[in-house]
Structure formats: structure tokens, C-alpha cells
Amino acid sequence: METKTKVAVFISTFNQIDFTLPICLKYIQDQTYKDFICVIGDDQSTDGTQEYCEKFCKEDKRFIYHKTPTKYVRNSLFYNWAAKNYETEYIITCDGDNYLCEEALGKRLNAIEEMDGAAAVYSYCLCCTWNKEKTEIIDIYVRGKKWDINSYVHGTCWHNYIDMCDIIFNRQCYLDVGGYMTGGRSYQDYSIMIRLAMKFNNKIFYIPEVLSQYNSFTDGQLKTIDAGDYHAPSRINIFADNPKEWQL
């Protein structure tokens, strides 16, 4: 689907309506850069995600709800489909349990347009681990390093410092390398950065600033949890509350 906007954000979600998805969407809605589209890929949720997203999209026409025709399981299948079907110049992928700082789109877009021939630009990330009850952050650290293909290939065997939610892609470059890998233990974010660097003469750049938040959970169950009586705490704006601490 051809669009006049430069950048599209793709959100993959499954049964996250009672915690992170509303916060994820609110951060995107509040971006300082306003001219974007956001496609929400609902992987057959059973928790009221469809009703919530359809209402959200009706109120903000920049958001588009898409329910996967079958259970994909792998979010990479949705992201690859969306990249082929929404013809913006640039794309950002973000799972529904991660957040983008309000300045993420604008700063990443400026960076990739300023870097001649860039295949992708990534930014640093705030990594938060929540307690079992998902009511409190119990561990927090900043993830990010400058780009160096040799150290990335070697070092990521132990620690991948670039996640799917950290990157803005030139959409055509993303498609030219086949998008995210979808089979086996594909290490989607790791493998695509290496393939992009190899095909496009190492045209990978970075912003040494925290522009996303990656949420992980001690029980590892957020993406598959059934909706129950749990309700999320109020939105926590870590980016705004700690502006200097997280700018490296």
C-alpha cells in the first residue's frame, strides 16, 4: 500500500492489552514527529486486543489495525509482510511489550536521512526487568555500543546490543536482504544487521542516545499470558523522568 508518509512503525502483539500494549501505543501516538503511520499486527489475540485497537485506530487515523489471518507465532512474519505491503521509505519494528521514546521517530529519521546511503540506524535502549507480579522494575541498565562489524559479530555471541525496537531501516534495504529471518532459532535482529552490513558496504550508523525501552519479565510469560484480573500501573515515563541519566 503506497503512502505519502516517510516512515511506518509496525507493532506486533499477542495478548498484551492488560499491560504493555496501551503504553506502547501511547508513546507512539505522542511522538514529536507526527507524520507517520503505525500498523498494529495482532497475532490472533484472545484478550480484547482487537476491540481496543479498533477503537484506538478509529480515534487516530494514523493507526491501522491488522489481524493476522492465521497464528504466526513469529513476529518476523508480520514485520516482513508489513514491509512488503506498506511502501514508506523507512520502517521501524517494535514488539507490543517495548516502548519508543517520544523523540525516537524524529531523531532516527533525521539520522538515517543525514547519513548518505544508510541501510539502518540504531539507537541505545533502556532495558528493564519487571518482578513476577509485573508491578515493579527490579533491574535496569542501558544497552548500546558504537557500531563495529567485527566486534558485533564476535561480541553478540554473548550479548546482542541491538534489538528490533532500536532500529530504523531503509525499507528497500530491509527487503533486499529478505527482511527478518523466520525459521528456526533465527536471531532476527542480530542476523539482519549483519546481512545489511555485508550487502550495503557496512552502511550502519548509530545514535548514542536512549530512544527505546525493552521490557523483560522474570517469569518470561508476558507474550503468552492469558488476560486475567491484572491491570497495569500508570504509564511510567522513564525517558522524561531521567533525561540526563540515560543520555550517553
PyMOL commands that set and color helices and strands:
alter all, ss='L'
color gray80, all
select helices_A, chain A and resi 20-29+49-59+75-85+104-114+149-155+164-166+171-176+188-199+222-224+238-241
alter helices_A, ss='H'
color red, helices_A
select strands_A, chain A and resi 7-13+36-42+63-67+90-95+98-100+120-130+137-143+167-170+204-217
alter strands_A, ss='S'
color yellow, strands_A
deselect
rebuild
show_as cartoon
